Amino acid sequence: MHMATYQEHALDGASPVELVVALYDGILRFLYAAIAAAERNDILARRMAVKRALAIVIHLQARLRMDIGGRPAEVLSEFYASVFALILQASTANSPQRFEDAIRYVREIRDTWRLVSTDPTVTLANPVLAAQPGRSTTYSQPEPSPGSSWTA
């Protein structure tokens, strides 16, 4: 009972960016569960984990605001489509390696979002966030991380 209450309120007061990071963490958790299921040939568990990871990817993609986000939103949309396809391929092939590839790509973007959530000097395009005290309304797109291997 106490654990459910904690989980229900764990993100109370979280910023929108922190909520995005939590969604990426969810994708990662389900992809690791899919790997474990694939390794023990548990088809049902793999499918359930994949279904939950894909639901989060769909949720994130559906919430993109192309009218506000411009090119960065387009790139994220392409990223989500690529990750979605890779997760489906991994599941179809029952391939822990392909799941690992998806994890690597998701982790790269999640780490960037995490940096944004902790760096007060990063400026944001989201008008809700921009309206918060101390936030700038200018958007600066982060540079790709060195060695990044995903392409949209």
N, C-alpha and C positions, 0 to 999 in steps of 0.2 A: 504494500500500500504506500509506504513512504517513498519507495523508488519511483512509482508511477507519478506521484505528486511532484517529486523533484524533476523528473523528465518533462512533465507538463509545463513546469515553470522555469526550466533551465535557460530558456531564451527570452524570458520576460525582460524587457528593457534593452534588448540587443538592438544595435543599429541595423538598418537594412543591409549594409555590407557584411556585418557579422552573421546575419541570417543567410546570406548567399554562401559564406564560408561554411556554415553548418550544413547547407544542402550539398555542397561539394564533399564534405566529410561523409555524408550519407551515401553518396555515390560510391566513394572509396570503400566504405564498410560493406556495401552490398557486392562490390566487385571482388573483395577478398573472400566473402562468403561463397561467391560463384566459383572462385578458384578452388576453395576447399571442397566444394561439392563435385567439381569436375575431377579432382584428384581421387576422390573415392567413388567416382562413377554414379553419383546420386543425381539422376536426371531431374527429378522433381525439385529438389532443393536448388539445383543450378538454375532451373527455369524461374523459380520464385525469386531468387536473388537478382537475376537478370531483369525480371519484370519490374522489380522495385527500383533498381538503378536506372532503367530506362524511363520509368515514370518521373523520376527527379529530373532527368535530362529534358524530357518533354516539358515539364513544368518551367524549368529555367528558360528554355527557348521560347515558350509561349508568353513569358512575361517581358521579353525584350521590347523596348519601345524604339522602333526604327525611326519614328518621327523626331525623337529627342536624341537618341544615341548616335545617329549617323553611321559613319564608317566603323567605329568600334563595335556598335551593335550588330552590323552586318558580319563582321569578322567572328564575333561570338556565335552568331546564328550558324555560320559555316562550321565553326568548331563543334557546336553541339550536334550538327548533322553528321560530321565525321566521326565523333565519338559514338554516336548512336549506331552508325554502320559498323564500327569496329567491335562494339559490344555484341551486336547480332552475329557478326562473323565468328567471334570467339565462342559464343554459345553454340552456334551451329556446328563448329568444328570441335567443340569440347576441348578448347585449347587454353590451358593455363598461361601460356606465353602471350597469346593475344590479349587475354585479360590483363596481364602485366603491362602490355603496351598501353592499353586504355588507362590503366592506373597511373602510369608515368605521365601521360598527357593531362589527365584530370588534375593530378597533383601539381603540375607546373602552373596551371591556371589558378588552382585553389591557393597556392602559395602567393601568387600575385595579388589575389583578392585579400588574403590575410595581411599582406604588407599594406595595402590600401586601408584596411580597417584599423591599423595601428599607427599609421603615419599621418599626423595632423597637417603636414605640408602638402599632401596630395589634394588636388582640387577635383571636384566632381561635377558631372553633367546633370545628375538627378536634381530636379528643382526642389524636391522635398528635403534632400540632404543639403542642398545649396542654401536653403532658407534658414538652416540652423545657425545659431550664433557662431561666429568664428570660421564659417565655411565660405570659400570663394565660389563664385558661379562659373569660373572658367574651367574648362576641361583640359587636362593634359594627358595624353595617351602614353602609358608606360612603354618603354622600349622592350622588345622581346628579350627574354632571358638568354644569356650566352649559352650556346649549345642546344637551344631549343630544337626539337626534332619534328614537331608537328607542323603541318601546313593545312590551311583551310581551303 
